[in-house]
């Protein structure tokens, strides 16, 4: 495949489980539009980080989760319209 098929080298969430802030470590190979939505297991969107244009390189995006009940959540990270899913746990 061509270089353009690669949308990111690295995507992770820490700490996991988390109680206060979910921190997304996003490594971009080129300038990209990034947005993050967090859903509970019922499919309701509980946190939304608006799209922002980020330069290439390593970024840490923080999502507040202190108000969420304990449990599992799905984070949908959209990078230039391509979606990656990460599951994480909130524990207080």
KELORO-641026 format. One record per residue: residue in one letter; x, y, z of N, C-alpha, C, O in turn. Coordinates in nm, 3 decimals. Layout:
BEGIN
[atom A,[X,Y,Z],[X,Y,Z],[X,Y,Z],[X,Y,Z]]
...
END
This chain:
BEGIN
[atom X,[0.082,-0.120,0.000],[0.000,0.000,0.000],[0.085,0.124,0.000],[0.205,0.120,0.028]]
[atom X,[0.023,0.235,-0.031],[0.096,0.362,-0.034],[0.105,0.420,0.107],[0.039,0.373,0.199]]
[atom X,[0.188,0.522,0.120],[0.204,0.588,0.250],[0.071,0.640,0.303],[0.049,0.642,0.424]]
[atom X,[-0.016,0.683,0.213],[-0.140,0.745,0.258],[-0.233,0.646,0.329],[-0.326,0.686,0.398]]
[atom X,[-0.208,0.518,0.311],[-0.292,0.420,0.380],[-0.266,0.418,0.530],[-0.350,0.373,0.608]]
[atom X,[-0.151,0.466,0.571],[-0.115,0.464,0.713],[-0.169,0.592,0.776],[-0.127,0.702,0.739]]
[atom X,[-0.262,0.578,0.871],[-0.316,0.699,0.931],[-0.250,0.729,1.065],[-0.249,0.845,1.107]]
[atom X,[-0.197,0.632,1.130],[-0.126,0.661,1.254],[-0.033,0.547,1.287],[-0.056,0.432,1.251]]
[atom X,[0.073,0.583,1.358],[0.168,0.482,1.401],[0.130,0.426,1.536],[0.161,0.311,1.568]]
[atom X,[0.063,0.508,1.616],[0.045,0.467,1.754],[-0.078,0.536,1.812],[-0.100,0.655,1.789]]
[atom X,[-0.155,0.460,1.887],[-0.272,0.516,1.954],[-0.291,0.437,2.082],[-0.303,0.314,2.079]]
[atom X,[-0.293,0.508,2.194],[-0.311,0.436,2.320],[-0.384,0.527,2.418],[-0.394,0.648,2.399]]
[atom X,[-0.434,0.465,2.524],[-0.503,0.540,2.628],[-0.440,0.505,2.762],[-0.408,0.389,2.787]]
[atom X,[-0.422,0.606,2.847],[-0.366,0.583,2.979],[-0.422,0.688,3.073],[-0.469,0.790,3.024]]
[atom X,[-0.421,0.671,3.204],[-0.407,0.537,3.264],[-0.533,0.455,3.235],[-0.638,0.512,3.206]]
[atom X,[-0.522,0.327,3.243],[-0.637,0.241,3.221],[-0.629,0.126,3.321],[-0.542,0.040,3.308]]
[atom X,[-0.719,0.121,3.419],[-0.837,0.207,3.437],[-0.801,0.348,3.482],[-0.693,0.373,3.536]]
[atom X,[-0.894,0.440,3.459],[-0.874,0.579,3.496],[-0.991,0.625,3.582],[-1.099,0.565,3.580]]
[atom X,[-0.968,0.733,3.659],[-1.076,0.784,3.743],[-1.109,0.930,3.712],[-1.220,0.975,3.741]]
[atom X,[-1.014,1.004,3.655],[-1.027,1.148,3.644],[-1.018,1.195,3.500],[-1.112,1.253,3.446]]
[atom X,[-0.903,1.169,3.437],[-0.882,1.206,3.298],[-0.840,1.083,3.219],[-0.753,1.007,3.261]]
[atom X,[-0.904,1.064,3.104],[-0.856,0.964,3.008],[-0.763,1.038,2.914],[-0.803,1.134,2.848]]
[atom X,[-0.639,0.993,2.907],[-0.540,1.060,2.822],[-0.513,0.972,2.701],[-0.475,0.856,2.713]]
[atom X,[-0.533,1.031,2.584],[-0.514,0.960,2.458],[-0.381,1.003,2.399],[-0.358,1.121,2.372]]
[atom X,[-0.293,0.907,2.379],[-0.164,0.933,2.316],[-0.180,0.902,2.167],[-0.199,0.787,2.128]]
[atom X,[-0.172,1.006,2.086],[-0.196,0.993,1.942],[-0.069,1.033,1.870],[-0.016,1.143,1.889]]
[atom X,[-0.020,0.944,1.786],[0.099,0.973,1.706],[0.056,0.988,1.561],[0.006,0.893,1.500]]
[atom X,[0.076,1.106,1.506],[0.029,1.135,1.371],[0.148,1.144,1.276],[0.251,1.203,1.309]]
[atom X,[0.132,1.085,1.158],[0.242,1.094,1.061],[0.229,1.217,0.974],[0.324,1.253,0.904]]
[atom X,[0.112,1.283,0.977],[0.096,1.408,0.902],[-0.012,1.489,0.973],[-0.082,1.438,1.060]]
[atom X,[-0.026,1.615,0.935],[-0.130,1.699,0.994],[-0.265,1.633,0.975],[-0.298,1.586,0.865]]
[atom X,[-0.344,1.628,1.081],[-0.469,1.552,1.077],[-0.576,1.621,1.160],[-0.546,1.692,1.256]]
[atom X,[-0.701,1.598,1.121],[-0.815,1.639,1.202],[-0.850,1.525,1.297],[-0.875,1.413,1.253]]
[atom X,[-0.850,1.556,1.426],[-0.871,1.452,1.526],[-0.989,1.489,1.615],[-0.996,1.601,1.665]]
[atom X,[-1.081,1.396,1.634],[-1.187,1.415,1.732],[-1.205,1.285,1.809],[-1.174,1.177,1.760]]
[atom X,[-1.256,1.298,1.930],[-1.274,1.181,2.017],[-1.413,1.186,2.077],[-1.455,1.289,2.129]]
[atom X,[-1.483,1.075,2.069],[-1.611,1.059,2.138],[-1.602,0.938,2.227],[-1.541,0.837,2.191]]
[atom X,[-1.662,0.949,2.346],[-1.663,0.837,2.440],[-1.808,0.795,2.460],[-1.895,0.877,2.488]]
[atom X,[-1.831,0.665,2.447],[-1.964,0.607,2.460],[-1.967,0.509,2.575],[-1.869,0.439,2.602]]
[atom X,[-2.082,0.503,2.644],[-2.098,0.394,2.741],[-2.141,0.269,2.665],[-2.163,0.272,2.544]]
[atom X,[-2.154,0.158,2.738],[-2.182,0.032,2.669],[-2.325,0.025,2.618],[-2.359,-0.066,2.543]]
[atom X,[-2.409,0.122,2.658],[-2.543,0.130,2.600],[-2.543,0.207,2.470],[-2.647,0.219,2.404]]
[atom X,[-2.427,0.260,2.431],[-2.417,0.333,2.307],[-2.446,0.482,2.317],[-2.455,0.550,2.215]]
[atom X,[-2.463,0.532,2.440],[-2.486,0.675,2.458],[-2.353,0.749,2.459],[-2.257,0.706,2.522]]
[atom X,[-2.348,0.862,2.387],[-2.227,0.943,2.389],[-2.222,1.021,2.519],[-2.315,1.094,2.552]]
[atom X,[-2.114,1.004,2.595],[-2.104,1.066,2.727],[-1.998,1.176,2.732],[-2.004,1.263,2.819]]
[atom X,[-1.902,1.172,2.641],[-1.799,1.276,2.635],[-1.769,1.301,2.488],[-1.764,1.207,2.408]]
[atom X,[-1.749,1.426,2.452],[-1.713,1.458,2.314],[-1.601,1.562,2.315],[-1.612,1.666,2.379]]
[atom X,[-1.494,1.532,2.243],[-1.387,1.631,2.221],[-1.400,1.677,2.077],[-1.385,1.598,1.984]]
[atom X,[-1.426,1.805,2.059],[-1.446,1.858,1.924],[-1.323,1.836,1.838],[-1.210,1.827,1.886]]
[atom X,[-1.350,1.828,1.709],[-1.241,1.808,1.613],[-1.141,1.922,1.620],[-1.178,2.039,1.628]]
[atom X,[-1.014,1.887,1.617],[-0.909,1.987,1.610],[-0.804,1.939,1.511],[-0.780,1.820,1.495]]
[atom X,[-0.742,2.035,1.446],[-0.637,2.003,1.350],[-0.504,2.005,1.423],[-0.465,2.105,1.482]]
[atom X,[-0.435,1.891,1.418],[-0.308,1.877,1.489],[-0.196,1.853,1.389],[-0.215,1.784,1.289]]
[atom X,[-0.079,1.909,1.417],[0.036,1.882,1.330],[0.086,1.740,1.349],[0.047,1.672,1.444]]
[atom X,[0.173,1.695,1.259],[0.231,1.562,1.274],[0.309,1.558,1.405],[0.354,1.660,1.456]]
[atom X,[0.325,1.437,1.456],[0.400,1.419,1.580],[0.313,1.356,1.687],[0.207,1.301,1.658]]
[atom X,[0.361,1.365,1.810],[0.297,1.299,1.922],[0.211,1.398,2.000],[0.255,1.508,2.032]]
[atom X,[0.089,1.358,2.031],[-0.002,1.446,2.103],[-0.070,1.369,2.216],[-0.096,1.249,2.204]]
[atom X,[-0.098,1.440,2.325],[-0.178,1.382,2.433],[-0.306,1.463,2.442],[-0.304,1.583,2.468]]
[atom X,[-0.418,1.396,2.418],[-0.549,1.460,2.428],[-0.617,1.409,2.553],[-0.620,1.289,2.579]]
[atom X,[-0.672,1.502,2.632],[-0.731,1.463,2.760],[-0.883,1.475,2.755],[-0.936,1.576,2.709]]
[atom X,[-0.951,1.372,2.801],[-1.096,1.372,2.809],[-1.137,1.358,2.955],[-1.090,1.267,3.024]]
[atom X,[-1.223,1.447,3.004],[-1.266,1.438,3.144],[-1.364,1.323,3.164],[-1.465,1.315,3.095]]
[atom X,[-1.333,1.235,3.258],[-1.423,1.122,3.286],[-1.460,1.113,3.434],[-1.519,1.015,3.477]]
[atom X,[-1.424,1.217,3.512],[-1.448,1.209,3.656],[-1.597,1.201,3.689],[-1.635,1.148,3.793]]
[atom X,[-1.683,1.253,3.599],[-1.826,1.250,3.625],[-1.896,1.124,3.577],[-2.017,1.110,3.593]]
[atom X,[-1.820,1.032,3.519],[-1.883,0.912,3.464],[-1.889,0.802,3.570],[-1.799,0.790,3.652]]
[atom X,[-1.996,0.723,3.567],[-2.001,0.610,3.660],[-1.897,0.504,3.626],[-1.849,0.495,3.513]]
[atom X,[-1.864,0.425,3.728],[-1.770,0.315,3.706],[-1.820,0.224,3.594],[-1.941,0.202,3.580]]
[atom X,[-1.727,0.174,3.515],[-1.766,0.078,3.412],[-1.674,0.086,3.292],[-1.574,0.157,3.291]]
[atom X,[-1.713,0.010,3.190],[-1.639,0.005,3.065],[-1.695,0.110,2.969],[-1.815,0.136,2.966]]
[atom X,[-1.604,0.168,2.891],[-1.643,0.267,2.792],[-1.569,0.242,2.662],[-1.460,0.184,2.660]]
[atom X,[-1.630,0.285,2.554],[-1.566,0.278,2.423],[-1.531,0.418,2.377],[-1.617,0.506,2.372]]
[atom X,[-1.405,0.438,2.344],[-1.363,0.565,2.287],[-1.349,0.547,2.136],[-1.286,0.452,2.089]]
[atom X,[-1.410,0.638,2.062],[-1.398,0.639,1.917],[-1.311,0.758,1.879],[-1.348,0.873,1.901]]
[atom X,[-1.196,0.729,1.824],[-1.102,0.833,1.785],[-1.107,0.844,1.633],[-1.075,0.749,1.561]]
[atom X,[-1.146,0.961,1.585],[-1.156,0.984,1.441],[-1.036,1.066,1.398],[-1.011,1.175,1.449]]
[atom X,[-0.961,1.011,1.303],[-0.845,1.080,1.248],[-0.867,1.092,1.098],[-0.862,0.994,1.024]]
[atom X,[-0.891,1.217,1.054],[-0.925,1.243,0.914],[-1.039,1.153,0.867],[-1.039,1.105,0.754]]
[atom X,[-1.138,1.132,0.956],[-1.257,1.057,0.918],[-1.245,0.906,0.933],[-1.345,0.835,0.919]]
[atom X,[-1.124,0.856,0.962],[-1.109,0.712,0.984],[-1.114,0.687,1.135],[-1.044,0.752,1.213]]
[atom X,[-1.197,0.591,1.173],[-1.227,0.574,1.315],[-1.152,0.453,1.371],[-1.149,0.345,1.313]]
[atom X,[-1.091,0.476,1.487],[-1.031,0.368,1.566],[-1.109,0.360,1.697],[-1.153,0.461,1.750]]
[atom X,[-1.124,0.239,1.747],[-1.195,0.220,1.873],[-1.101,0.169,1.980],[-1.020,0.079,1.956]]
[atom X,[-1.113,0.226,2.099],[-1.037,0.179,2.215],[-1.136,0.161,2.329],[-1.224,0.243,2.349]]
[atom X,[-1.120,0.053,2.403],[-1.206,0.029,2.519],[-1.123,0.055,2.644],[-1.006,0.019,2.652]]
[atom X,[-1.188,0.119,2.741],[-1.117,0.146,2.867],[-1.216,0.141,2.982],[-1.337,0.133,2.961]]
[atom X,[-1.163,0.146,3.103],[-1.243,0.131,3.224],[-1.230,0.255,3.311],[-1.121,0.311,3.327]]
[atom X,[-1.344,0.298,3.365],[-1.345,0.406,3.465],[-1.373,0.344,3.601],[-1.471,0.271,3.618]]
[atom X,[-1.286,0.374,3.697],[-1.304,0.327,3.835],[-1.275,0.442,3.930],[-1.171,0.508,3.919]]
[atom X,[-1.365,0.466,4.023],[-1.344,0.575,4.119],[-1.305,0.519,4.255],[-1.283,0.594,4.350]]
END
